[in-house]
Amino acid sequence: MHPVGDLLPEDDPLSLPPGTSVLEACVAMRDARVGAVLVGDGSGLPLGIFTERDLMTRVVAAGRVPGETPLEDVMTKGLYFAKASMPTSEVRREMRRRHIRHAPVIDDQDRVVAMLSLRDLLRADLLDSREEVKTITQYIQGGFERPE
């Protein structure tokens, strides 16, 4: 299994100040083609995360006005941070346990280096499965010597 660091996108994660309106955040998320944005003041680890799920449950379904609602009022707090050195299986298990789809990834100095999505983990699983099928197929077709 791969460490999380092997899956990280090269782009910096999208981050916005807590006072940013939900509408502005949604436009930024659309433009960056991401489903989540970190919320912070730039002084350290993020204060929270704002996701598509937060938009649905805490803004739209709650009848809030997106252009007048700051992220700090509707963001998810108490973030789960993954370390780049952690095995993907451990991160996947924790994300599943917490029912989350996005996790900020931090380096050894506790700096956010990327945003990991459940889609990234699924893509890695698919690649691993394809390699396994390829290896098994080669073995069955005689592509490998059998151990003595």
C-alpha positions as a Markdown table, in Angstrom:
| # | Residue | x | y | z |
|---|---|---|---|---|
| 1 | Met | 0.0 | 0.0 | 0.0 |
| 2 | His | 1.2 | 3.5 | -0.8 |
| 3 | Pro | 1.8 | 6.3 | 1.6 |
| 4 | Val | -0.6 | 9.3 | 1.2 |
| 5 | Gly | 2.3 | 11.4 | 0.0 |
| 6 | Asp | 2.3 | 9.4 | -3.3 |
| 7 | Leu | -1.2 | 10.5 | -4.1 |
| 8 | Leu | -1.0 | 14.2 | -3.6 |
| 9 | Pro | -1.8 | 16.7 | -6.3 |
| 10 | Glu | 0.8 | 19.3 | -7.2 |
| 11 | Asp | -1.6 | 22.2 | -6.8 |
| 12 | Asp | -1.8 | 24.0 | -3.4 |
| 13 | Pro | -5.1 | 23.4 | -1.6 |
| 14 | Leu | -7.6 | 26.2 | -1.9 |
| 15 | Ser | -7.8 | 28.2 | 1.2 |
| 16 | Leu | -9.9 | 31.3 | 2.1 |
| 17 | Pro | -10.3 | 33.6 | 5.1 |
| 18 | Pro | -13.1 | 32.9 | 7.6 |
| 19 | Gly | -15.0 | 36.1 | 6.6 |
| 20 | Thr | -15.3 | 35.1 | 2.9 |
| 21 | Ser | -18.9 | 34.7 | 1.9 |
| 22 | Val | -20.3 | 31.3 | 0.9 |
| 23 | Leu | -21.0 | 32.7 | -2.5 |
| 24 | Glu | -17.4 | 33.8 | -3.0 |
| 25 | Ala | -16.2 | 30.4 | -1.8 |
| 26 | Cys | -18.5 | 28.6 | -4.2 |
| 27 | Val | -17.2 | 30.6 | -7.1 |
| 28 | Ala | -13.6 | 29.9 | -6.1 |
| 29 | Met | -14.4 | 26.2 | -5.7 |
| 30 | Arg | -16.1 | 26.1 | -9.1 |
| 31 | Asp | -13.1 | 27.8 | -10.7 |
| 32 | Ala | -10.6 | 25.5 | -9.0 |
| 33 | Arg | -12.8 | 22.5 | -9.8 |
| 34 | Val | -12.7 | 21.3 | -6.2 |
| 35 | Gly | -15.4 | 20.2 | -3.7 |
| 36 | Ala | -13.8 | 21.7 | -0.6 |
| 37 | Val | -11.9 | 24.7 | 0.6 |
| 38 | Leu | -9.8 | 25.2 | 3.7 |
| 39 | Val | -10.8 | 28.1 | 6.0 |
| 40 | Gly | -8.1 | 29.9 | 7.8 |
| 41 | Asp | -6.3 | 33.1 | 8.6 |
| 42 | Gly | -2.9 | 32.0 | 7.3 |
| 43 | Ser | -1.3 | 31.9 | 10.7 |
| 44 | Gly | -1.1 | 28.1 | 10.9 |
| 45 | Leu | -3.3 | 25.1 | 10.6 |
| 46 | Pro | -6.8 | 25.8 | 9.1 |
| 47 | Leu | -9.7 | 26.6 | 11.4 |
| 48 | Gly | -12.1 | 24.5 | 9.4 |
| 49 | Ile | -13.2 | 23.2 | 6.0 |
| 50 | Phe | -16.1 | 24.2 | 3.8 |
| 51 | Thr | -17.5 | 21.4 | 1.6 |
| 52 | Glu | -20.3 | 20.9 | -0.9 |
| 53 | Arg | -22.0 | 19.0 | 1.9 |
| 54 | Asp | -21.8 | 22.0 | 4.2 |
| 55 | Leu | -23.3 | 24.1 | 1.4 |
| 56 | Met | -26.2 | 21.8 | 1.1 |
| 57 | Thr | -26.9 | 21.2 | 4.8 |
| 58 | Arg | -25.8 | 24.4 | 6.5 |
| 59 | Val | -26.6 | 27.0 | 3.9 |
| 60 | Val | -29.3 | 25.9 | 1.3 |
| 61 | Ala | -31.4 | 23.7 | 3.5 |
| 62 | Ala | -31.0 | 26.1 | 6.4 |
| 63 | Gly | -32.4 | 29.0 | 4.2 |
| 64 | Arg | -29.2 | 31.1 | 4.6 |
| 65 | Val | -28.3 | 33.7 | 2.0 |
| 66 | Pro | -24.9 | 32.6 | 0.4 |
| 67 | Gly | -23.8 | 36.1 | -0.4 |
| 68 | Glu | -24.3 | 37.2 | 3.2 |
| 69 | Thr | -23.1 | 34.1 | 5.1 |
| 70 | Pro | -19.5 | 34.0 | 6.1 |
| 71 | Leu | -17.6 | 30.7 | 5.9 |
| 72 | Glu | -16.8 | 30.8 | 9.6 |
| 73 | Asp | -20.6 | 30.4 | 10.4 |
| 74 | Val | -21.0 | 27.2 | 8.3 |
| 75 | Met | -17.6 | 25.5 | 8.1 |
| 76 | Thr | -16.9 | 22.2 | 9.6 |
| 77 | Lys | -14.6 | 22.4 | 12.6 |
| 78 | Gly | -12.5 | 19.8 | 14.3 |
| 79 | Leu | -10.6 | 18.7 | 11.2 |
| 80 | Tyr | -8.9 | 15.4 | 10.7 |
| 81 | Phe | -5.4 | 15.9 | 9.4 |
| 82 | Ala | -3.6 | 13.1 | 7.5 |
| 83 | Lys | 0.2 | 12.9 | 7.5 |
| 84 | Ala | 1.9 | 12.5 | 4.1 |
| 85 | Ser | 3.8 | 9.5 | 5.5 |
| 86 | Met | 0.6 | 7.6 | 6.6 |
| 87 | Pro | -0.5 | 4.6 | 4.7 |
| 88 | Thr | -3.5 | 5.2 | 2.5 |
| 89 | Ser | -5.4 | 2.3 | 4.2 |
| 90 | Glu | -5.2 | 4.1 | 7.5 |
| 91 | Val | -6.4 | 7.4 | 6.1 |
| 92 | Arg | -9.2 | 5.7 | 4.2 |
| 93 | Arg | -10.4 | 3.9 | 7.3 |
| 94 | Glu | -10.4 | 7.1 | 9.4 |
| 95 | Met | -12.2 | 9.1 | 6.7 |
| 96 | Arg | -14.8 | 6.3 | 6.5 |
| 97 | Arg | -15.2 | 6.3 | 10.3 |
| 98 | Arg | -15.7 | 10.0 | 10.4 |
| 99 | His | -18.0 | 10.1 | 7.3 |
| 100 | Ile | -15.8 | 12.7 | 5.5 |
| 101 | Arg | -14.7 | 13.0 | 1.9 |
| 102 | His | -11.8 | 15.4 | 2.2 |
| 103 | Ala | -8.7 | 15.6 | 4.5 |
| 104 | Pro | -6.0 | 18.2 | 4.6 |
| 105 | Val | -2.6 | 16.6 | 4.4 |
| 106 | Ile | 0.2 | 17.9 | 6.6 |
| 107 | Asp | 4.0 | 17.5 | 6.4 |
| 108 | Asp | 6.4 | 16.8 | 9.3 |
| 109 | Gln | 6.4 | 20.5 | 10.2 |
| 110 | Asp | 2.5 | 20.5 | 10.5 |
| 111 | Arg | 2.1 | 22.6 | 7.3 |
| 112 | Val | -0.8 | 21.8 | 5.0 |
| 113 | Val | 0.7 | 20.6 | 1.8 |
| 114 | Ala | -2.4 | 19.2 | 0.0 |
| 115 | Met | -6.0 | 18.3 | 0.2 |
| 116 | Leu | -6.8 | 14.6 | -0.1 |
| 117 | Ser | -10.2 | 13.5 | -1.4 |
| 118 | Leu | -11.9 | 10.1 | -1.2 |
| 119 | Arg | -11.7 | 10.2 | -5.0 |
| 120 | Asp | -7.8 | 10.3 | -4.8 |
| 121 | Leu | -7.9 | 7.2 | -2.6 |
| 122 | Leu | -10.3 | 5.4 | -4.9 |
| 123 | Arg | -8.1 | 6.2 | -7.9 |
| 124 | Ala | -5.1 | 4.7 | -6.1 |
| 125 | Asp | -7.1 | 1.6 | -5.3 |
| 126 | Leu | -8.1 | 1.2 | -8.9 |
| 127 | Leu | -4.5 | 1.6 | -10.1 |
| 128 | Asp | -3.3 | -1.0 | -7.5 |
| 129 | Ser | -6.1 | -3.4 | -8.6 |
| 130 | Arg | -5.1 | -3.0 | -12.3 |
| 131 | Glu | -1.5 | -3.8 | -11.4 |
| 132 | Glu | -2.5 | -6.8 | -9.5 |
| 133 | Val | -4.7 | -8.1 | -12.3 |
| 134 | Lys | -1.9 | -7.5 | -14.8 |
| 135 | Thr | 0.6 | -9.5 | -12.6 |
| 136 | Ile | -1.9 | -12.4 | -12.1 |
| 137 | Thr | -2.6 | -12.5 | -15.8 |
| 138 | Gln | 1.1 | -12.6 | -16.7 |
| 139 | Tyr | 1.6 | -15.4 | -14.2 |
| 140 | Ile | -1.3 | -17.4 | -15.6 |
| 141 | Gln | -0.2 | -16.9 | -19.1 |
| 142 | Gly | 3.3 | -18.0 | -18.2 |
| 143 | Gly | 4.9 | -14.6 | -18.1 |
| 144 | Phe | 6.7 | -15.4 | -14.8 |
| 145 | Glu | 8.7 | -18.4 | -13.8 |
| 146 | Arg | 7.2 | -20.5 | -11.1 |
| 147 | Pro | 9.1 | -20.6 | -7.9 |
| 148 | Glu | 10.8 | -23.9 | -7.3 |
